[in-house]
Amino acid sequence: MSVLVYTESEDGKFKKGALEAASYAKGIAEAMSTSLTAIAFNAEDTSELGKYGVDKVLSVSSDKLKNFNAEAYADAIKQAAEKESSKVVVLDQSANGKYIAPLVAVQLEAGYASNVVALPESTSPFQVKRTAFTNKAFNFTEISTDVKVVGLSKNAFGLKESEGAAASEAFEPQLSAEDFTVNVESVDKAKDKVTIADAEVVVSGGRGLKGPENWGMIEEMADILGAATACSKPVSDMGWRPHSEHVGQTGKPVASNLYIAVGISGAIQHLAGINAAKTKVVINNDPEAPFFKAADYGVVGDAFEIVPKLNEKLKEFKAKNA
């Protein structure tokens, strides 16, 4: 028996969420006194997983699986779980992970807990802590099925390095035509840009910036901090920024360690989408803006004066600590 973790990769490299999921799964494996097996698709170097507690990697190499395909990936993970007699399957809550997890759960007749933020309170019975009500509360869920599927929230557990080596084993799942009813024709990706999903820091702008021509200072701050850029819904609706940068309840969720909001009032839909961010900083000239009630730190003032000065200080700090 072994705990199984799906380790997501892109262009052959493991994503941070995959390493975090492996770290978390290692904690479960230790609690259950068993080993940890990872399944990886077309990864270049699987040995990296050994640093995060993985004992064995089922390495899938297939041109048919070069592009993400939820049905095929889910079927392969199901077969890996059966091969390893896995009673617990862990996935991170990336967009792909959220897509796969329910499919895996159905195929394994497993209970599924999403948005998990901590190691199980106990493994017998199997109880996990989850966020609820758009991250405003927590609940404890017990999974009573023989096999359990766990979806780990982003940045909820962190990276935990451990000493060890991961043995790699070629794995060839038996996939059928039914697994490929959806075909990917092409994939367009933003190059040399931190994505909102993977970012440790997100810098976001709202209508208070008055127009797309003023986004230079937001992009400059993001560049200094190695952050992703984002925006509120009205900004993307007006075409100031692409819809891919819209964060909030109806946009992309944010679970970064730091979220900086510039010129965003803080409508309830926006706050619902960024509640999982660890630290929230708000810059707004309206002291009554709702965002200040949700913020950890707030600056009342003109963003056009504050942000350029802040960028200069950040540059100085970065230069001193280079």
N, C-alpha and C positions, 0 to 999 in steps of 0.2 A: 504493500500500500504506500502511496506517495501523494502529497499535496501537489496539485498541478497549477502552474501559473502561465497565462498567455503573455508573452513579452513582445509588445508591438515594436516594429522597426520601420524605418523609412530610408530608402536608398541604401539599404544594407546596414544602417546604424540604428542601435537601440535608442528609443526615445526615453526621456527622463521618467515619464510615467511608467514605462516598463521596468525600470530599475527600482522605482518606488514600490511597484506591485510585487516584485521579487523580494524586496526587503520585508514587506508585510507578510507575504506568503511564508517566508522563512520563520517568522514569529509564530505563525499557526503550526507549521511543521514541528517546531520545537515543543510547542504546547501539547501536540499529539504524539510526540516521540516517534516521528517518522521522517522520511527524507523529502526533499523538494525537487521536483522535476519541472522544467520549463519547456514550452513549445515555442519555436521561433520559425518564422517564414522568411527564407531568402536573406538571412543575416550573414554578414561577411565574417565576423569574428565573435563566436559565441562564448569564448573564454571569459569575456568581461563579466558575464553573469555570475561567475564563481565568486567574484568580489562581493556579491550581494546575497550569498547564501545558497545559490543553486547548486545542487549536487550533480544533476544530469540534465542535458539539453537534448530534446528531440528536435533535430534540425531538419526542416522541410525545405528542399530545394526544387523549385518547379517554375518553369516559365509561365505556366497557366495561372500561377498564384502571384505573379509579379505585381499585379495591381490588386488592391483590396477587393475581395468578394465575400460579403457577409455569410452567404449560405455555404460556400465552400470552406471558408475558414472555420465556421461553426461546426461543420461536419468533421473536419480534421481534428479540432479540439475535442470533440466528443469521442472520436476514435482513440485519441491519445489518452483521455481520461479512462477509457475502458482498458486500454493496454496496461496502464499503470495502476489499475484498480483504485483510482483516486476518489476519495470521499469528499474532497473539497477542491473546487476550481476557483481560482482568483483571476479577475481581470480588472484593469484600471478603467476609470470612467471617462475615457476619451470618447470622441464621437463614434469611433469605430468600436470601442469596447461596449458602449451602450447599445449599439446595434447588434453585436454578437451575443451578448450575455443572455438575453431572453431566448434566443434560438438554441443556445447550448443547453439552457435549463430545460426547455421542452424536450430536446432529444435525450437528455439524461434523466428525465422525469424528476428533476431536482427543484427544490425550493430556491428562490433567488432573492437576495437582499441587495438593494442598490444603495448608493450614497453612504457607504460604511466609512466611519472615521476613526475606528480604533480596533485593536485586536479583540478577539472574542472575550466576553466576560467569563465564559466557560465554554468548553468544547463538548461537554456532556451534562445537560443539554447544550446545544450549540446556540449561543446568544451573542448578537452583535449590536453595537451602538451605531445608529444612523441619524442623519439629519432629516428634518421634516419641516413642512410649511415654509418652503423656500429658505431653508437654513435658519429659520427663526427659533427652532426647537430641536430637541433630540428625542428619539424613542429607542427602545430596546426590542429587537426582533428575535424571536426564536425560530430557527429552521429545523423542522422535525423530519424532513425527508432523509432517506439514506445518503443521498448525494447532495451536497450544498454548493451553490454558486454565489460568490461574493464579488460585488462591484465596489472597488475602493475609490473614494472621492479623491480628487486631485489635491496634492499638497497636504493631505490629511495625516500622513505617517512619516514622510521624509525618507531620505536615503540612509540606510544603515549598512555600513560595510562590515564584512566579516571575513575571516581567514578561510580559505578553501579554494578548491578548483572544481570546475564543472566539466565533467566528461561529456563529450559530444557523441551522439548516436544518430545516424541517418534514419529518418522516418518517412515512409511513403504511404500516406493515407489513401485508401481506396475511394476515390471520388467518382461520382456518376455525372451524366449529362444534366440531371436535375439540379446539381449544385451550381450549374453555370447558365441558368436561365436569364441572368443579367450579365451583359458583356460591357466592359469598359472600353470605349473607343479611344479616349485620350484623357490625360490629366494635366490641368494647368495649375502651376504652383507659383506663388510669389517667391522670388529668389532673394537671398541675403536679407531676409526679414524675419524677425522673431514673431511667431504666431501667438495669438491670444491664448490658445489652449496650452501651450508649453511655457509661457512666460512666467518668470519669477516676479517681474514687475510689469504693471500695465499703466500707461499714461493716457488719460482719456479727456476729451474735450466736448463741450456742449455749445448751446446757442450763444452763451456769453462771449464766445470768441468772435461773434459778429459776421464771420464770413470765412470761406475756404482759404482766402489769401493770407489769413493770420495763423495758419496751422504750422508755419515754420518753427515757431518756438516750442510747440508740442513735439514735433519730430526731432528737434534738437535735444530736448530733454530725454526723449526715448533713446536717442543715439548715445548720449552720455551714460545712461543707466543700463544700456543693453536691454531695453524694455520693448514691449509691443505697444503700438498705438491703437486707440479705440475711440468710440464716440457714443453719444446718446442717440436714441431713435430719431428725434426731430432732425438731427444733423444729417443722418443718412437719408431720411425721407426727402430732405431738401437738396440732396445731391452734393453736399459739401464734401462728404467722405463716402467711400464704398460701403455697401451694405454688409460686407464681410467684417467690418470693424464695429458694427452695432452690437453693443453689449446691453444686457438687461433681461427681463423676463421673457420677452419675445425675440431676443437676439441671442448672442453667445453668452453662456455663463462664465463668470470669472471666479477663479479660486487661487489667485496669485498671492504671494506673500505680502506684496505692497500694491495698492491701487491708488493712484493720484488722479483726482477729478478736478478739472479746471473749467470753470464756467458752467457747471452742471447743477441745476437747482436740487435735484434729488427726488424725482417723481417716484411713487411707490413701485411702479413697474421696473424702473431702473435699479432701485435698491434691492428688489427681490432677486435680480440677476447677479448682483455683486456681493451679496451678504456673506458668501463663503471666503471672500478675500480676508487675509489675516489682519492687515493694517490698512486703514482707509484715511487718506489725507485729502482735504477739500480746500480749494482756493476759490473764493466767490466774494463778490462785492456786496452781496445781500446778507446781512447778519441773520435774517429770518429764514434763509433757505433751509428746507427740510433736511438737506444732506448733513448739516451740521449736527443734527441729533443722532445720526448714525455714524458719524466720523470719529476716529480715534484722535485725529489732530485736525484743526481747522485754521485757516488764515483768511481773515476778512480784509479784502482790499481789491484793487484793480489788477486783474491778471496780466494786463499789458505792462504793468510796472513790476509786479512781483516775479513773474516767470522768467523774464530775461536776467534779473538779478540773481535768482535762484540758480539758473543755468550757469552763470559765471562762477558762483560759489562751488557748484558741483564739479565744474571743470578744474578749479583750483585744487579741490580735495582729491579728485582723481589723479591729477598730475603729481601731487605729493605722495600718493600711495601707490604710484605705478611701479 
